[in-house]
Amino acid sequence: MRDWLWLAFSRHALIPLLVVETVLVLAYLLSANTVTDRNSRYLQSTALEELSYSSDSYAVYLNAKLTSINNDIRVFGDAVTYALENTQGAQAQLQLEDLQLSAEGVLHNPVDRGGAAIFYPQPQPGQERLLEHVERIQAVEPLMKSLVKHNALVEQVYFNQYDSFNFIYPYFDVVEQYPPDVDVQDFAFFYLADPEHNPSRGVQWTQVYLDPAGKGWLTTATYPIYVKGEFIGAVGFDITIRDLIAEVESVQLPWEGFAMLVDAEQNVIALSEVGSERLGLSALPTELTAGPVSQELNQASQHNLQSYPSFRPLVRALQAYQGVQQYDLNRTPMMVGWSTIATTKWKLLTLVDEATLFAQTQRLDREMLNVVYWMIAGLVVFYILFFIYIRQRARAFSGVLEDATQRLSERIQQIERGDYTAKPKLETELDEVNHLGQQVESMASVLEVLVEQLSTNEQRLSIALKSYGDLVLDYRADDARLWQLEPLWNWLGYSGMPDQLRVVDFSKYIHPEDLQQVKLAEVLDAGQGFDVEFRMRCRDERWLWLHVRSKGVVADHNQVLTVSNIEQRKQSELHLQRAKDTVEQASRTQTQFLAAVVSELQPPLAAIETLAKHYQQQEIAVRSQFLQRLIDHMLQQSVVANDEPLSAVQRMSFTQVVEPALQWVAPLAEDANCEISVVEAQCSDFYADAELLGQVLTHVLFHAIKFSPQPARMYLSCSNEEDSVQMDIRVDSATDQGVEFQAVEWEGRLGVQLCRRWMQLMQGDLLVSSTVDQGVMFTLKLQRA
C-alpha cells in the first residue's frame, strides 16, 4: 500500500516536474550539439578541400619531376644507341691496361678515375665479349655525370646489356658488389624493357626492390636500347626510397597531416616514419644491405595496402583518378585525398587524423558538457530532497490502509484453503474496504456450492467411464506431459511405471508403423480434436490395439483423452480380411484357368479341322502333338496362379530355343505362305525354363502365322541390353489394314496375357506393339546370364 501511494504521488506530481526539467536540459544539449555538429561539418569540408588541393598540387609537382626523368632517360637512351651504332665517329680510346680480369673471369676497371664502372662477366659457352661496345659506350660517360649532377632524385645511371655487361656511374667496386655469375635478365630493370614486357618501347617504372649495385631499396626508370632494330639492353635511372621519402616529407599539410606515395599495384613507395606509426604499417626499408644480390628481391607484402583489411575500401577507391573520402585506417578515422601522377600512374595520398582535425571543436564540446553535468547534478539534489518529503507523507497515509488489507488478505487465504464456514467481521475505518469484505463473503458462499457440485459430477463421470472399460488421460500443454497413466500401464502389463510421462517418451511405446501416421505430439500441440487408433508395446513384447479420442482444448491448452482397448475388434477384422482374400484369390485362379483353356483350345481345334482335309495323317499327328503340349502347360496354370517359383530355370542360348519352335510351326508357315527369317545376331546366354519358354515362343509364332494376312514375312532377331537379352519377332503384314487388325486382336487376347505371365515367372516380360509402317512386334525379354 505504501508503494502504491508512493507511485500515485510520483505519477501525478513528481514525474511531470521531472519531465519539464528534462526537456529544458535536452533543449540545451540539442542546441549545443547542433553548434558542434555544424562546426565539425565545416571543418570536415575545409579539410577535404585542403586535402584535395594538396594532393593535386603535389601530384603535379612530382609529375613534373618524374616527367623530367622520363625525358632525360630517353635522351640518355638515344645517346647510348647512337654511340653503339656509330663505328666511324671519334671515340675515347679504351686503355686496355686499365681493365683487368678477376679470378672469376670478370672484366672490370679496378681503379676509380672519376668515371663509370665497367663490369663484364665471363661469357656463356658459344658467346664472346663485345669489346667494341665497351669501347663505344665510353662516349656517353660525360652525359652520365651531368645527369646525376643536375637531377637530385637520380642516384645512379647505367647501361645493362643482355650478356650482363654493366656500365654504371658513379663508380664503385663492382667485383666486390656483384656476384660473378649475375644475370641481369632476372631483374625487373632489364626484363621490363624487353619486347615481351614493353612492346611500345616506352619508359617503364619498376616496383621497389633491393639494388644489386648496393644503393639499398630503390625504384628504377628503365628504357630499352635497340641497335639496328635488335633489342640488346636497357638504360636505367635509379631513385632511392630515401630520396622519395624526403620528397614526400616535404609536403606541408595542416592539422599534422602527412603524405604517402603508392604505385599502381598499391605498393607503398614512400612514407615517413610518422605516417607508418599512425597507419600501423611497417617502416619502409632504407638502409643498405651488406653483401652481393644475386637475384631480384622486391618489397615484402607488408608494404602493400591490399595486405591490410582496413585499407581494402581505400584500395578500391584508388581505382579512381583522384578523390577525397573518409576511411577508418588502423582503427583511426582519417580524411584521405589522392591524385594520380600521370607519368608513372602512381598515387599521391594526403592524410589527416580526424582526432587532430576536430581537437578544438571537441574541447569546446567537453566544456559545454561540463555545464550540462552541473545542471543535472543540481536537479538531482533538488529532487532527492523533494522525494524524501513526499515519501514521508505517503508513509503516514499508507499505515491506515495496510491494516485493513492485511485482514482482508487473511480471509481470502482461508477461502483458498477451502474454509468457507469461518466468517470473521471485516470492520475498518474505510467504508470501501468494509463493502469489499462483504463481497468476499458472498463469493465464498457461491464457491462452496459450486465445489460440491463439481465433486459430485467428477464421481459420476469416473463411474460411467469405468463401466465402459475406458481410461481417461490428462494432457498438460505447459510441460507437454500425459498424466494418470497408471491404469494404462496395468493394461500393458507394466509395473512401477510413472503416473506421468512426456509425450515424446510416451511415443516410444507406439508401434513404429503407427507412429508415422499418428504423430501424437503434433496432434496434441495443435490443440484440435482427434480420433486415432494405434498399437502399443506390452511388457511381453506383444502389441495392444488402442483407440484414443479427444475433443480438443478444454482450458489453458490442456486436453482430456479417453482410451479404449480394441484388441478383440482388430483381431476379428484381421480374420475376416484374410478369409475374404482367400476366397477372392481362389475365384480369380478358377476364372483365369477356365478362360485360358477356352481361349487356347478354340484356335488349335479349328486349325486341326481345316488342315485335316488337305494333309496326310502324319501332319495331323504333328498338330495333335502341339495341341497336347499346349493343353499340358495350361494344366500347369496352378503354378501361375499360386506364384510358385520355377525350379527348372537353366542357362540357355538363342539357338536352343528357336530351332525346336521353328520345326513345330514350319508346316503351318508353309501352308500359310509365310516366310520366316532368322536374323544373324550375337547375343548372350540367358536364364529360362526350356519347356515353358519353348511353349511361349511356339504359341506366339503359331498365332502370328494363323492371324496374319497372307502373304506375310516374319523376322526373328536377338540383342543384348544392359542386364537382359531381348528376342524380337516382327511380322510384316501385306496391308496396313491387316496390321491394325492384328494389333487390336492381339491386345485383346487372353493368350497374350497368359504368355506374359509365364515370362514374368522366368524374371522376364512379353511386350506387343504395332505400327502401320513396321507391322506387329513381339518382344521377349529374359534375364541375361
Summary of the structure (lengths in Angstrom):
residues: 785
radius of gyration: 54.9
end to end distance: 96.8
largest distance: 141.0
contacts: 2307
relative contact order: 0.05
helix: 52%
strand: 22%
